[in-house]
Amino acid sequence: MEQPPVVKVLQPVAAPKREVEGLPEQRALAASATTLEELRSGVASCEACGLCETRKQTVFSDGGVSSGVMFIGEAPGADEDEQGLPFVGRAGQFLTRIIELGIGVKREDVYIANVLKCRPPENRDPKPDEKALCTAWLDRQIELVNPKVIVALGRHAAVHLTGMDLSMGRLRGQVHRVNGRPIVPTYHPSYLIRQEGSSSFVRTKKLVWEDIQLAMREAGLA
Ligand code: URA
């Protein structure tokens, strides 16, 4: 009997983001900020989702825009919540090494932010509505920073930014263009830390290095 053709879905796209309650107002608020400092103060007083009840403080950004490279992680952890800065814990130290040794610029020359501006309690995964509401801030932040390239750190940030619900192995190693903006996904520094001492560590480090080179070419830094 003739077999039906095998259909391969090569690029499954994440379900379109549905409008959550409060999102249009949140977008309007974010759009009204004309500078990063205005946006930062909007974020600091944000109460759009339940995370405002458990955060110690909001975590807006670190670094600057001079290199044209923007790193985006998932969400603040305990150290970041404490200090009000992204990537200051162990993963942050690893990220600093990637920036200084991989790109060859100072940490303060790249812009660092997260999809979420508040720490989810016990570092649980962000809920879809929390991400949707916080996207209003992130989208405006990206507009105002206007980076030449975005490096998405880890699968959560990569899926969120590219809209492609794929494994990290399939997302990385290429430049995705979203609204004309280049996005280069790579492994999260925490993933590298978890692999330290194992046989996969060297291989993953090499892949991250390749992704960073790709991002540098996009930013004209190679
Ligand atoms: N992990 C992230 O994704 N972001 C941080 O700021 C710290 C750890």
Residues whose N, C-alpha, C, O or C-beta is under 5 A from the ligand:
A	BS01	URA	G73 E74 A75 P76 G77 E80 P86 F87 A91 N114
